[in-house]
Amino acid sequence: MDRRQMVKTGLAAAVIGATAKAGTAQGGNHFYELRTYELRNDFKPARIQEFFQQQFMPFMKRLGAGPIGCFNVISGMSGPALIVLIDYPSLGVMQSVHEKSTADKEFNAAWRAFETGELPYVRYESVLLKAFDNHPKIEVPVSDDKRLPRVFELRTYESRNAFSLRDKIAMFNQEEIRIFRESGFAPVFFGEGLIAPRLPHLTYMIGFDNMAAREKAWDSFRANPDWVKIRVRPGWTDAETVSNSHTAFLRPTSFSQIR
């Protein structure tokens, strides 16, 4: 990958060396872009949702990106907002998507129409995450009942420094993701923040059929004997690995590929 091209896209140069091996291999850890579009109550949400459903998501699929999740905020974040999660198999695919999206005439016409006239959003923020080794790409939850009002929990753990973050990621890779699954969670993604505000941190998303299922799963998790054991292991305690945490609850839109 051309380093100068990568810097042009706004990715910090430090990411190149740190992620080159995983980013160039299709079978390696995926990369996630997590966007937060700030909306206002006097905007019509249909405009931004129609653009993502009818233009953005089909275009991304053709270019090899996805699945893509689109979510509305239930609580825990300033609203209204549209949260967009994009899965890239590699940084190479991400760079290719960027280049082709600026060159494709049909997509650019739709993009310009979306951005013209009545403002579709105020601003948006974008975070780049690298998937964990033990959860290398997005998993789309499966439910027996498609009508269930699925709820997604988005959690961010800030760490005091890069080394305590590594310890928390190791805890997830070696034990915690497995315990999540055993407790009834539906893990969607786990990612280390590479380009983002308030680094160092990790972010992950877990899905539940409803809030009652969430409470049951968390109760099961807290009572799991393996969790009781590892939460006090030296180097893995919350006091050593997590300096702050944030939680938000999201509801998928009707067209989200992650539901």
Phi and psi restraints in degrees (value plus and minus 20) as a CYANA .aco file:
   2 ASP   PHI     -92.8   -52.8
   2 ASP   PSI      99.0   139.0
   3 ARG   PHI     -81.4   -41.4
   3 ARG   PSI     -59.3   -19.3
   4 ARG   PHI     -84.2   -44.2
   4 ARG   PSI     -59.0   -19.0
   5 GLN   PHI     -83.5   -43.5
   5 GLN   PSI     -57.3   -17.3
   6 MET   PHI     -86.8   -46.8
   6 MET   PSI     -61.2   -21.2
   7 VAL   PHI     -84.7   -44.7
   7 VAL   PSI     -54.7   -14.7
   8 LYS   PHI     -78.0   -38.0
   8 LYS   PSI     -54.3   -14.3
   9 THR   PHI     -95.7   -55.7
   9 THR   PSI     -25.1    14.9
  10 GLY   PHI      77.6   117.6
  10 GLY   PSI     -19.1    20.9
  11 LEU   PHI    -100.6   -60.6
  11 LEU   PSI     115.4   155.4
  12 ALA   PHI     -85.8   -45.8
  12 ALA   PSI     126.8   166.8
  13 ALA   PHI     -81.6   -41.6
  13 ALA   PSI     -48.3    -8.3
  14 ALA   PHI     -83.6   -43.6
  14 ALA   PSI     -47.0    -7.0
  15 VAL   PHI     -85.9   -45.9
  15 VAL   PSI     -50.0   -10.0
  16 ILE   PHI     -79.0   -39.0
  16 ILE   PSI     -73.5   -33.5
  17 GLY   PHI     -89.0   -49.0
  17 GLY   PSI     -57.8   -17.8
  18 ALA   PHI     -91.2   -51.2
  18 ALA   PSI     -46.3    -6.3
  19 THR   PHI    -144.4  -104.4
  19 THR   PSI     -11.3    28.7
  20 ALA   PHI     -79.1   -39.1
  20 ALA   PSI     -64.7   -24.7
  21 LYS   PHI     -83.0   -43.0
  21 LYS   PSI     -70.1   -30.1
  22 ALA   PHI     -90.1   -50.1
  22 ALA   PSI     -55.3   -15.3
  23 GLY   PHI     -92.0   -52.0
  23 GLY   PSI     -42.9    -2.9
  24 THR   PHI    -113.3   -73.3
  24 THR   PSI     -30.9     9.1
  25 ALA   PHI    -124.7   -84.7
  25 ALA   PSI     103.9   143.9
  26 GLN   PHI     -80.5   -40.5
  26 GLN   PSI     -49.7    -9.7
  27 GLY   PHI    -106.8   -66.8
  27 GLY   PSI     -18.9    21.1
  28 GLY   PHI    -107.0   -67.0
  28 GLY   PSI    -187.7  -147.7
  29 ASN   PHI     -83.6   -43.6
  29 ASN   PSI     114.0   154.0
  30 HIS   PHI     -97.9   -57.9
  30 HIS   PSI     150.0   190.0
  31 PHE   PHI    -144.2  -104.2
  31 PHE   PSI     122.7   162.7
  32 TYR   PHI    -140.1  -100.1
  32 TYR   PSI     119.0   159.0
  33 GLU   PHI    -128.7   -88.7
  33 GLU   PSI     103.3   143.3
  34 LEU   PHI    -132.7   -92.7
  34 LEU   PSI      89.6   129.6
  35 ARG   PHI    -124.0   -84.0
  35 ARG   PSI     122.1   162.1
  36 THR   PHI    -142.2  -102.2
  36 THR   PSI      90.8   130.8
  37 TYR   PHI    -113.5   -73.5
  37 TYR   PSI      99.0   139.0
  38 GLU   PHI    -101.7   -61.7
  38 GLU   PSI     101.1   141.1
  39 LEU   PHI    -130.4   -90.4
  39 LEU   PSI     157.9   197.9
  40 ARG   PHI    -155.2  -115.2
  40 ARG   PSI     134.4   174.4
  41 ASN   PHI     -83.9   -43.9
  41 ASN   PSI     -44.6    -4.6
  42 ASP   PHI    -111.1   -71.1
  42 ASP   PSI     -15.5    24.5
  43 PHE   PHI    -109.8   -69.8
  43 PHE   PSI     133.7   173.7
  44 LYS   PHI    -111.1   -71.1
  44 LYS   PSI      90.3   130.3
  45 PRO   PHI     -83.5   -43.5
  45 PRO   PSI     -39.1     0.9
  46 ALA   PHI     -80.2   -40.2
  46 ALA   PSI     -54.4   -14.4
  47 ARG   PHI     -83.1   -43.1
  47 ARG   PSI     -67.8   -27.8
  48 ILE   PHI     -92.4   -52.4
  48 ILE   PSI     -55.6   -15.6
  49 GLN   PHI     -88.7   -48.7
  49 GLN   PSI     -59.4   -19.4
  50 GLU   PHI     -83.7   -43.7
  50 GLU   PSI     -59.2   -19.2
  51 PHE   PHI     -82.9   -42.9
  51 PHE   PSI     -66.2   -26.2
  52 PHE   PHI     -88.2   -48.2
  52 PHE   PSI     -59.5   -19.5
  53 GLN   PHI     -90.6   -50.6
  53 GLN   PSI     -65.7   -25.7
  54 GLN   PHI    -112.7   -72.7
  54 GLN   PSI     -44.8    -4.8
  55 GLN   PHI    -138.1   -98.1
  55 GLN   PSI     -78.3   -38.3
  56 PHE   PHI     -84.4   -44.4
  56 PHE   PSI     -71.5   -31.5
  57 MET   PHI     -87.3   -47.3
  57 MET   PSI     -63.4   -23.4
  58 PRO   PHI     -82.9   -42.9
  58 PRO   PSI     -57.9   -17.9
  59 PHE   PHI     -85.0   -45.0
  59 PHE   PSI     -65.2   -25.2
  60 MET   PHI     -81.9   -41.9
  60 MET   PSI     -59.8   -19.8
  61 LYS   PHI     -81.2   -41.2
  61 LYS   PSI     -62.0   -22.0
  62 ARG   PHI     -82.4   -42.4
  62 ARG   PSI     -48.8    -8.8
  63 LEU   PHI    -112.6   -72.6
  63 LEU   PSI     -18.2    21.8
  64 GLY   PHI      72.6   112.6
  64 GLY   PSI      -7.2    32.8
  65 ALA   PHI    -120.2   -80.2
  65 ALA   PSI     135.4   175.4
  66 GLY   PHI      99.4   139.4
  66 GLY   PSI     149.1   189.1
  67 PRO   PHI     -88.8   -48.8
  67 PRO   PSI     142.5   182.5
  68 ILE   PHI    -142.4  -102.4
  68 ILE   PSI     109.2   149.2
  69 GLY   PHI    -126.4   -86.4
  69 GLY   PSI     117.4   157.4
  70 CYS   PHI    -145.7  -105.7
  70 CYS   PSI     105.6   145.6
  71 PHE   PHI    -154.0  -114.0
  71 PHE   PSI     127.2   167.2
  72 ASN   PHI    -119.5   -79.5
  72 ASN   PSI     133.4   173.4
  73 VAL   PHI    -105.8   -65.8
  73 VAL   PSI     108.9   148.9
  74 ILE   PHI    -108.8   -68.8
  74 ILE   PSI     -71.5   -31.5
  75 SER   PHI    -183.9  -143.9
  75 SER   PSI     144.3   184.3
  76 GLY   PHI      74.7   114.7
  76 GLY   PSI     -26.5    13.5
  77 MET   PHI    -160.5  -120.5
  77 MET   PSI     135.2   175.2
  78 SER   PHI     -83.1   -43.1
  78 SER   PSI     115.8   155.8
  79 GLY   PHI    -152.9  -112.9
  79 GLY   PSI     148.5   188.5
  80 PRO   PHI     -93.8   -53.8
  80 PRO   PSI     135.9   175.9
  81 ALA   PHI    -176.7  -136.7
  81 ALA   PSI     136.0   176.0
  82 LEU   PHI    -136.3   -96.3
  82 LEU   PSI     104.0   144.0
  83 ILE   PHI    -122.7   -82.7
  83 ILE   PSI     106.0   146.0
  84 VAL   PHI    -140.9  -100.9
  84 VAL   PSI     104.4   144.4
  85 LEU   PHI    -134.3   -94.3
  85 LEU   PSI     103.7   143.7
  86 ILE   PHI    -140.5  -100.5
  86 ILE   PSI     109.8   149.8
  87 ASP   PHI    -119.4   -79.4
  87 ASP   PSI     104.4   144.4
  88 TYR   PHI    -134.0   -94.0
  88 TYR   PSI     108.1   148.1
  89 PRO   PHI     -81.1   -41.1
  89 PRO   PSI     -44.6    -4.6
  90 SER   PHI    -181.7  -141.7
  90 SER   PSI     147.4   187.4
  91 LEU   PHI     -86.8   -46.8
  91 LEU   PSI     -48.8    -8.8
  92 GLY   PHI     -82.6   -42.6
  92 GLY   PSI     -62.4   -22.4
  93 VAL   PHI     -85.1   -45.1
  93 VAL   PSI     -59.9   -19.9
  94 MET   PHI     -81.4   -41.4
  94 MET   PSI     -64.2   -24.2
  95 GLN   PHI     -84.2   -44.2
  95 GLN   PSI     -61.7   -21.7
  96 SER   PHI     -82.9   -42.9
  96 SER   PSI     -62.1   -22.1
  97 VAL   PHI     -80.8   -40.8
  97 VAL   PSI     -63.3   -23.3
  98 HIS   PHI     -80.0   -40.0
  98 HIS   PSI     -67.3   -27.3
  99 GLU   PHI     -85.3   -45.3
  99 GLU   PSI     -64.3   -24.3
 100 LYS   PHI     -92.3   -52.3
 100 LYS   PSI     -50.1   -10.1
 101 SER   PHI     -89.2   -49.2
 101 SER   PSI     -47.3    -7.3
 102 THR   PHI    -105.7   -65.7
 102 THR   PSI     -32.9     7.1
 103 ALA   PHI    -124.5   -84.5
 103 ALA   PSI     -40.9    -0.9
 104 ASP   PHI     -95.6   -55.6
 104 ASP   PSI      98.2   138.2
 105 LYS   PHI     -86.9   -46.9
 105 LYS   PSI     -63.6   -23.6
 106 GLU   PHI     -84.7   -44.7
 106 GLU   PSI     -65.4   -25.4
 107 PHE   PHI     -85.7   -45.7
 107 PHE   PSI     -59.8   -19.8
 108 ASN   PHI     -85.6   -45.6
 108 ASN   PSI     -53.6   -13.6
 109 ALA   PHI     -84.5   -44.5
 109 ALA   PSI     -62.8   -22.8
 110 ALA   PHI     -88.3   -48.3
 110 ALA   PSI     -58.5   -18.5
 111 TRP   PHI     -83.8   -43.8
 111 TRP   PSI     -64.7   -24.7
 112 ARG   PHI     -84.8   -44.8
 112 ARG   PSI     -60.5   -20.5
 113 ALA   PHI     -83.1   -43.1
 113 ALA   PSI     -57.4   -17.4
 114 PHE   PHI     -84.5   -44.5
 114 PHE   PSI     -59.6   -19.6
 115 GLU   PHI    -105.4   -65.4
 115 GLU   PSI     -27.6    12.4
 116 THR   PHI    -119.7   -79.7
 116 THR   PSI     130.6   170.6
 117 GLY   PHI      63.6   103.6
 117 GLY   PSI    -154.4  -114.4
 118 GLU   PHI     -81.4   -41.4
 118 GLU   PSI     106.1   146.1
 119 LEU   PHI     -81.3   -41.3
 119 LEU   PSI     108.5   148.5
 120 PRO   PHI    -103.6   -63.6
 120 PRO   PSI     -36.6     3.4
 121 TYR   PHI    -181.4  -141.4
 121 TYR   PSI     146.3   186.3
 122 VAL   PHI    -103.5   -63.5
 122 VAL   PSI     -81.9   -41.9
 123 ARG   PHI    -170.6  -130.6
 123 ARG   PSI     145.4   185.4
 124 TYR   PHI    -157.2  -117.2
 124 TYR   PSI     130.0   170.0
 125 GLU   PHI    -132.2   -92.2
 125 GLU   PSI     128.7   168.7
 126 SER   PHI    -151.1  -111.1
 126 SER   PSI     114.4   154.4
 127 VAL   PHI    -140.8  -100.8
 127 VAL   PSI     116.4   156.4
 128 LEU   PHI    -125.3   -85.3
 128 LEU   PSI     108.1   148.1
 129 LEU   PHI    -145.7  -105.7
 129 LEU   PSI     127.5   167.5
 130 LYS   PHI    -128.8   -88.8
 130 LYS   PSI     110.6   150.6
 131 ALA   PHI     -83.2   -43.2
 131 ALA   PSI     129.8   169.8
 132 PHE   PHI     -91.5   -51.5
 132 PHE   PSI     135.1   175.1
 133 ASP   PHI     -81.8   -41.8
 133 ASP   PSI     -57.6   -17.6
 134 ASN   PHI    -110.0   -70.0
 134 ASN   PSI     -14.5    25.5
 135 HIS   PHI    -171.4  -131.4
 135 HIS   PSI      53.1    93.1
 136 PRO   PHI     -97.2   -57.2
 136 PRO   PSI     -28.0    12.0
 137 LYS   PHI    -175.8  -135.8
 137 LYS   PSI     147.7   187.7
 138 ILE   PHI     -83.5   -43.5
 138 ILE   PSI     119.3   159.3
 139 GLU   PHI    -132.9   -92.9
 139 GLU   PSI     105.6   145.6
 140 VAL   PHI    -107.4   -67.4
 140 VAL   PSI      99.5   139.5
 141 PRO   PHI     -80.6   -40.6
 141 PRO   PSI     128.1   168.1
 142 VAL   PHI    -133.1   -93.1
 142 VAL   PSI     114.0   154.0
 143 SER   PHI    -149.3  -109.3
 143 SER   PSI     124.3   164.3
 144 ASP   PHI     -92.2   -52.2
 144 ASP   PSI     -42.9    -2.9
 145 ASP   PHI    -141.4  -101.4
 145 ASP   PSI      84.5   124.5
 146 LYS   PHI     -86.2   -46.2
 146 LYS   PSI     -35.0     5.0
 147 ARG   PHI    -103.6   -63.6
 147 ARG   PSI     -29.9    10.1
 148 LEU   PHI     -80.6   -40.6
 148 LEU   PSI     118.9   158.9
 149 PRO   PHI     -99.4   -59.4
 149 PRO   PSI      53.8    93.8
 150 ARG   PHI     -74.6   -34.6
 150 ARG   PSI     119.8   159.8
 151 VAL   PHI    -142.8  -102.8
 151 VAL   PSI     120.1   160.1
 152 PHE   PHI    -136.4   -96.4
 152 PHE   PSI     117.0   157.0
 153 GLU   PHI    -125.9   -85.9
 153 GLU   PSI     102.6   142.6
 154 LEU   PHI    -129.3   -89.3
 154 LEU   PSI      98.1   138.1
 155 ARG   PHI    -143.5  -103.5
 155 ARG   PSI     118.4   158.4
 156 THR   PHI    -144.8  -104.8
 156 THR   PSI     108.7   148.7
 157 TYR   PHI    -132.8   -92.8
 157 TYR   PSI      98.4   138.4
 158 GLU   PHI    -108.6   -68.6
 158 GLU   PSI     124.7   164.7
 159 SER   PHI    -137.3   -97.3
 159 SER   PSI     138.7   178.7
 160 ARG   PHI     -86.7   -46.7
 160 ARG   PSI     -56.8   -16.8
 161 ASN   PHI    -174.6  -134.6
 161 ASN   PSI     157.1   197.1
 162 ALA   PHI     -82.8   -42.8
 162 ALA   PSI     -51.4   -11.4
 163 PHE   PHI     -96.8   -56.8
 163 PHE   PSI     -58.0   -18.0
 164 SER   PHI     -88.5   -48.5
 164 SER   PSI     -51.4   -11.4
 165 LEU   PHI     -85.0   -45.0
 165 LEU   PSI     -62.2   -22.2
 166 ARG   PHI     -78.8   -38.8
 166 ARG   PSI     -60.5   -20.5
 167 ASP   PHI     -84.8   -44.8
 167 ASP   PSI     -60.2   -20.2
 168 LYS   PHI     -87.7   -47.7
 168 LYS   PSI     -59.4   -19.4
 169 ILE   PHI     -84.6   -44.6
 169 ILE   PSI     -59.8   -19.8
 170 ALA   PHI     -81.6   -41.6
 170 ALA   PSI     -58.4   -18.4
 171 MET   PHI     -80.9   -40.9
 171 MET   PSI     -63.9   -23.9
 172 PHE   PHI     -84.0   -44.0
 172 PHE   PSI     -69.0   -29.0
 173 ASN   PHI     -81.9   -41.9
 173 ASN   PSI     -60.6   -20.6
 174 GLN   PHI    -105.5   -65.5
 174 GLN   PSI     -52.3   -12.3
 175 GLU   PHI    -158.2  -118.2
 175 GLU   PSI     -67.0   -27.0
 176 GLU   PHI     -88.9   -48.9
 176 GLU   PSI     -58.1   -18.1
 177 ILE   PHI     -81.9   -41.9
 177 ILE   PSI     -62.3   -22.3
 178 ARG   PHI     -79.9   -39.9
 178 ARG   PSI     -63.8   -23.8
 179 ILE   PHI     -85.7   -45.7
 179 ILE   PSI     -56.7   -16.7
 180 PHE   PHI     -75.0   -35.0
 180 PHE   PSI     -70.0   -30.0
 181 ARG   PHI     -81.6   -41.6
 181 ARG   PSI     -64.1   -24.1
 182 GLU   PHI     -83.7   -43.7
 182 GLU   PSI     -45.4    -5.4
 183 SER   PHI    -110.5   -70.5
 183 SER   PSI     -21.9    18.1
 184 GLY   PHI      79.8   119.8
 184 GLY   PSI      -8.6    31.4
 185 PHE   PHI     -98.4   -58.4
 185 PHE   PSI     135.6   175.6
 186 ALA   PHI    -134.3   -94.3
 186 ALA   PSI      72.5   112.5
 187 PRO   PHI     -87.4   -47.4
 187 PRO   PSI     106.1   146.1
 188 VAL   PHI    -115.8   -75.8
 188 VAL   PSI     -72.7   -32.7
 189 PHE   PHI    -176.6  -136.6
 189 PHE   PSI     137.5   177.5
 190 PHE   PHI    -153.8  -113.8
 190 PHE   PSI     105.9   145.9
 191 GLY   PHI    -160.1  -120.1
 191 GLY   PSI     121.3   161.3
 192 GLU   PHI    -107.2   -67.2
 192 GLU   PSI     108.6   148.6
 193 GLY   PHI     -86.9   -46.9
 193 GLY   PSI     103.8   143.8
 194 LEU   PHI    -125.4   -85.4
 194 LEU   PSI     -70.8   -30.8
 195 ILE   PHI    -144.1  -104.1
 195 ILE   PSI      91.2   131.2
 196 ALA   PHI    -194.8  -154.8
 196 ALA   PSI     140.6   180.6
 197 PRO   PHI     -93.0   -53.0
 197 PRO   PSI     140.3   180.3
 198 ARG   PHI      38.4    78.4
 198 ARG   PSI      24.1    64.1
 199 LEU   PHI     -99.8   -59.8
 199 LEU   PSI     135.9   175.9
 200 PRO   PHI    -105.4   -65.4
 200 PRO   PSI     125.7   165.7
 201 HIS   PHI    -179.0  -139.0
 201 HIS   PSI     146.6   186.6
 202 LEU   PHI    -145.3  -105.3
 202 LEU   PSI     135.2   175.2
 203 THR   PHI    -155.1  -115.1
 203 THR   PSI     120.4   160.4
 204 TYR   PHI    -163.7  -123.7
 204 TYR   PSI     141.0   181.0
 205 MET   PHI    -149.6  -109.6
 205 MET   PSI     115.5   155.5
 206 ILE   PHI    -150.9  -110.9
 206 ILE   PSI     127.4   167.4
 207 GLY   PHI    -136.2   -96.2
 207 GLY   PSI     129.4   169.4
 208 PHE   PHI    -160.6  -120.6
 208 PHE   PSI     134.2   174.2
 209 ASP   PHI     -86.8   -46.8
 209 ASP   PSI     -51.2   -11.2
 210 ASN   PHI    -186.7  -146.7
 210 ASN   PSI     158.4   198.4
 211 MET   PHI     -88.2   -48.2
 211 MET   PSI     -51.8   -11.8
 212 ALA   PHI     -85.4   -45.4
 212 ALA   PSI     -59.8   -19.8
 213 ALA   PHI     -85.9   -45.9
 213 ALA   PSI     -55.0   -15.0
 214 ARG   PHI     -82.3   -42.3
 214 ARG   PSI     -68.4   -28.4
 215 GLU   PHI     -80.7   -40.7
 215 GLU   PSI     -60.2   -20.2
 216 LYS   PHI     -84.4   -44.4
 216 LYS   PSI     -63.0   -23.0
 217 ALA   PHI     -85.9   -45.9
 217 ALA   PSI     -62.8   -22.8
 218 TRP   PHI     -86.2   -46.2
 218 TRP   PSI     -56.9   -16.9
 219 ASP   PHI     -81.7   -41.7
 219 ASP   PSI     -63.2   -23.2
 220 SER   PHI     -84.1   -44.1
 220 SER   PSI     -59.9   -19.9
 221 PHE   PHI     -82.6   -42.6
 221 PHE   PSI     -68.6   -28.6
 222 ARG   PHI     -83.9   -43.9
 222 ARG   PSI     -47.7    -7.7
 223 ALA   PHI    -110.2   -70.2
 223 ALA   PSI     -28.1    11.9
 224 ASN   PHI     -82.0   -42.0
 224 ASN   PSI     105.8   145.8
 225 PRO   PHI     -81.4   -41.4
 225 PRO   PSI     -51.3   -11.3
 226 ASP   PHI     -88.3   -48.3
 226 ASP   PSI     -58.0   -18.0
 227 TRP   PHI     -87.5   -47.5
 227 TRP   PSI     -62.7   -22.7
 228 VAL   PHI     -76.8   -36.8
 228 VAL   PSI     -55.5   -15.5
 229 LYS   PHI     -96.0   -56.0
 229 LYS   PSI     -67.7   -27.7
 230 ILE   PHI     -98.4   -58.4
 230 ILE   PSI     -42.6    -2.6
 231 ARG   PHI     -87.3   -47.3
 231 ARG   PSI     -36.7     3.3
 232 VAL   PHI    -131.4   -91.4
 232 VAL   PSI     -12.4    27.6
 233 ARG   PHI     -87.5   -47.5
 233 ARG   PSI     111.1   151.1
 234 PRO   PHI     -74.2   -34.2
 234 PRO   PSI     109.5   149.5
 235 GLY   PHI      76.5   116.5
 235 GLY   PSI     -37.5     2.5
 236 TRP   PHI    -135.3   -95.3
 236 TRP   PSI     -19.1    20.9
 237 THR   PHI     -89.9   -49.9
 237 THR   PSI     136.2   176.2
 238 ASP   PHI     -78.5   -38.5
 238 ASP   PSI     -58.7   -18.7
 239 ALA   PHI     -81.5   -41.5
 239 ALA   PSI     -48.4    -8.4
 240 GLU   PHI    -111.3   -71.3
 240 GLU   PSI     -47.0    -7.0
 241 THR   PHI    -134.4   -94.4
 241 THR   PSI     -42.3    -2.3
 242 VAL   PHI    -146.8  -106.8
 242 VAL   PSI      96.7   136.7
 243 SER   PHI    -115.8   -75.8
 243 SER   PSI     -40.6    -0.6
 244 ASN   PHI    -182.5  -142.5
 244 ASN   PSI     134.9   174.9
 245 SER   PHI    -164.2  -124.2
 245 SER   PSI     132.2   172.2
 246 HIS   PHI    -155.5  -115.5
 246 HIS   PSI     119.7   159.7
 247 THR   PHI    -151.1  -111.1
 247 THR   PSI     115.0   155.0
 248 ALA   PHI    -153.0  -113.0
 248 ALA   PSI     131.5   171.5
 249 PHE   PHI    -134.7   -94.7
 249 PHE   PSI     113.0   153.0
 250 LEU   PHI    -146.1  -106.1
 250 LEU   PSI     131.4   171.4
 251 ARG   PHI    -138.8   -98.8
 251 ARG   PSI     108.4   148.4
 252 PRO   PHI     -88.2   -48.2
 252 PRO   PSI     124.9   164.9
 253 THR   PHI     -90.9   -50.9
 253 THR   PSI     148.2   188.2
 254 SER   PHI     -85.7   -45.7
 254 SER   PSI     -41.7    -1.7
 255 PHE   PHI    -125.2   -85.2
 255 PHE   PSI     -18.3    21.7
 256 SER   PHI     -81.6   -41.6
 256 SER   PSI     119.3   159.3
 257 GLN   PHI    -101.1   -61.1
 257 GLN   PSI     -29.5    10.5
 258 ILE   PHI    -135.9   -95.9
 258 ILE   PSI      91.0   131.0
